Amino acid sequence: MRKPFFLGVSLIITIFVYLWQQNMSMRLAYKVSSLQSDYDKLNSENDILRLKINSNLALEKMDKIAKENNLLRPDEKHIIYID
């Protein structure tokens, strides 16, 4: 009499653990997908910002901005080169 009861309980527990595992697996897969989407979006935004930085640091643009603000090129004695 006890053997079928314990067999039934162990079967129910096994099914419960399996379903819980499947549920957690689906939740984690959804979370990974969501994080991957966020990562791709941030990576794309980062690329755009890098392009903006590079365009702002272009020598021609810096020269134009310097001329607009009446800035002069420093004398050679004021330039310090760092290795």
C-alpha positions in Angstrom: 0.0 0.0 0.0 2.8 2.4 0.8 4.8 1.6 -2.3 2.2 2.9 -4.8 1.7 6.0 -2.7 5.5 6.9 -2.7 5.7 6.0 -6.3 2.9 8.4 -7.1 4.4 11.2 -4.9 7.9 10.7 -6.5 6.3 10.8 -10.0 4.4 14.1 -9.1 7.6 15.6 -7.7 9.6 14.6 -10.8 7.0 16.1 -13.1 6.9 19.3 -11.0 10.7 19.6 -11.1 10.7 19.0 -14.9 8.0 21.6 -15.5 9.8 24.1 -13.2 13.0 23.5 -15.1 11.3 24.1 -18.4 9.7 27.3 -17.1 13.0 28.6 -15.9 14.6 27.7 -19.1 12.0 29.7 -21.1 12.3 32.7 -18.7 16.1 32.7 -19.1 15.9 32.4 -22.9 13.5 35.4 -23.0 15.9 37.4 -20.7 18.9 36.5 -22.9 17.0 37.6 -26.0 16.0 40.8 -24.4 19.5 41.6 -23.2 20.9 40.7 -26.7 18.5 43.2 -28.2 19.6 45.9 -25.7 23.2 45.1 -26.4 22.8 45.4 -30.2 20.9 48.7 -29.7 23.7 50.1 -27.5 26.4 48.8 -29.8 24.7 50.6 -32.7 24.4 53.8 -30.7 28.0 53.5 -29.7 29.1 53.2 -33.4 27.1 56.3 -34.2 28.7 58.2 -31.3 32.2 57.1 -32.4 31.5 58.5 -35.9 30.4 61.8 -34.4 33.5 62.0 -32.3 35.7 61.2 -35.3 34.0 63.8 -37.4 34.3 66.4 -34.6 37.9 65.7 -34.2 38.7 65.9 -37.9 41.6 68.3 -38.4 39.8 70.3 -41.0 36.9 70.9 -38.7 39.2 71.8 -35.8 41.0 74.2 -38.1 37.8 75.8 -39.1 36.6 76.1 -35.5 39.9 77.6 -34.5 39.7 80.2 -37.3 36.1 81.1 -36.4 37.3 81.7 -32.8 40.4 83.7 -33.9 42.7 81.1 -32.4 46.4 81.1 -33.4 48.8 78.2 -34.0 51.2 78.0 -31.0 54.9 78.7 -31.4 57.1 75.6 -31.7 58.6 76.3 -28.3 55.2 75.9 -26.7 54.5 72.5 -28.2 55.4 69.5 -26.0 55.6 66.1 -27.6 54.8 63.1 -25.5 55.9 59.6 -26.4 
